[in-house]
């Protein structure tokens, strides 16, 4: 299991629902969390989405159906144009990082989740019962 505390690089891979877009990511997992922001909720049609963060230089997204959407100024989201699955999140605020979806990992339980982001934007009908730190901002 990758451990952000050890500082050891990881080799992770994943794919979209139809398999048309794949990623490989090599490097240190620098963050992981459940995002509650409105933008992520709308991008995934779910109350929470879960990311892990790695250095952009170690990540490679491939596939003919890979597309990007500028969801807000300075933000682009990668997705599969065939099945619609979201694949990545990148922001100019963190140009050296890429956020990838934990649920798209080939070994989905391989990244421990460390915190909740944008807790102040969470939906009021979902009750979360865990001891993870809950911040009002993101990574």
Number of C-alpha atoms within 10 A of each C-alpha: 9 17 15 17 9 8 12 11 16 18 13 19 19 22 23 23 15 12 14 17 25 21 20 15 23 17 18 20 24 17 17 24 25 23 26 24 21 16 13 19 17 11 14 13 11 12 18 21 20 20 24 22 23 23 18 17 12 16 20 12 17 14 14 10 14 20 18 16 11 13 13 10 8 12 15 17 21 20 22 23 16 16 14 16 21 24 27 20 22 20 17 11 10 13 11 13 19 21 24 26 22 24 17 21 20 15 13 14 12 13 21 17 16 16 20 26 24 17 18 13 15 20 15 7 7 9 8 8 6 9 9 13 11 17 14 13 14 14 18
